[in-house]
Amino acid sequence: MQAYGAPQLAVRARLNVNENPFPVPADLAEAIGASVAAAAGGLHRYPDRDAMDLRAALASYLNGESGADLNADHIWAANGSNEVMHHLFLAFGGPGRAAITFDPTYSMYPEYARDTFTRFVTEPRRDDFTIDVGAAVAAIHRERPSLVLLASPNNPSGTALTLEDSRLIARAALEVGALVVIDEAYAEFRRSGTASACVLLAELPNVVVSRTMSKAFAMAGLRLGYAAVSDTRIIDALKVVRLPYHLSAVTQAVALTALAHAPVLQAQVALLRQERDALALWLLEQGYEVVPSDANFLLFGRFADRDLVWRGLLDQGVLIRATGPSPWLRVSVGTPEENAMFRDALLKTRRD
């Protein structure tokens, strides 16, 4: 067995783990410092075990961002969306139960299943990385899983599910008593006209929408993920499997401060969307295939030897990711300067 993890290297352009490349604005950093100082005075006490203020703020954010209708009781928060997913597997997976997803997708999903002794089933995506809904429904009826995992936008392809496709899959899952977890880690980067699955919560009690503050909020170092549900019994089950006081007082204070500054951070998201679309167009003009992306990264190719290209870029100080199917590489969208470094390095690698 090998531990999960992408390379962490000190290079000029680190474009391999889909981070938001912009540092926290100075005024927000100052506000965070003040919130941590205030929390420090109470660190001799355990934090709010249920993080109710934070969950209320997250519900308010989702209501504005996605058109949901939620309150604190419909939100679960944890240390990154990875812990949210792990809690879901602990509560609803396990021996005698199955989880199903559609490959290629996020590489941590099988590890959650391994950790919880959950049978893990994968079905292939189409060549364009979309999900064949008819085949998905058939697989759900055949396998009768307890969990169905849908990444939208998908990692590593950036492909978003349509609302109707999500609805059809969730209805099929409801027929066999399964939860559908729609992993929206990159949802804020979605293109105009792409709806969030949060709007399905009111009509489908088996839908769980997972989000994170790591990407759009530029808070990867904070480790704060959350999930939204309509049926609060799901939250009750997650409380059973969480470790006591799993969210520190400092984490809660910083997350609340970041949420209060959401409009400032969303301006960065708009710029990253523009940079993504410009980079996709440039790659197409160079003759590469590019998968249409609703995330802050691009899957491009195809390569006879992607490792050779990956190494050529790294030799020039540009780190991207060799993940997903072997003919493809994935590049995170960086700052305009980092994207220019990537373009120059790719052209040089191509010449060499």
Number of C-alpha atoms within 10 A of each C-alpha: 3 4 6 8 9 12 11 10 12 10 13 14 24 25 24 22 19 24 21 23 19 14 9 17 13 9 10 17 15 12 17 20 15 15 18 18 13 13 18 14 9 12 12 7 9 12 19 15 14 17 21 17 14 23 23 17 19 25 24 17 17 19 16 10 13 15 14 20 16 21 19 18 19 22 27 26 26 24 17 22 23 20 19 23 23 23 22 23 26 21 19 21 23 18 10 10 19 22 28 25 24 22 21 19 25 19 15 14 18 18 15 22 24 14 12 19 17 24 18 19 17 15 15 16 18 12 7 10 20 17 21 14 15 11 14 23 16 13 18 24 14 10 14 20 26 24 25 23 20 24 24 27 27 27 26 29 30 25 24 28 22 15 15 12 15 20 18 15 20 26 20 19 24 18 11 15 14 22 23 28 24 26 24 25 25 25 27 23 25 22 15 7 7 15 17 24 26 25 16 22 20 14 11 18 19 21 29 27 25 28 26 27 22 21 22 25 25 21 20 17 10 17 18 24 23 24 26 30 26 24 17 14 13 22 20 13 15 18 16 12 14 17 10 12 13 17 20 17 21 20 19 25 22 24 24 20 20 22 18 14 16 14 12 15 18 16 11 17 22 15 13 24 21 13 18 25 19 13 22 23 13 14 18 15 10 10 10 15 16 21 20 18 24 26 31 27 31 28 26 20 19 16 15 11 11 18 16 12 20 19 16 19 24 20 13 18 18 27 26 24 22 21 22 18 13 14 15 24 25 25 26 25 29 25 18 16 10 18 21 14 18 27 17 15 20 19 12 13 18 11 7 8
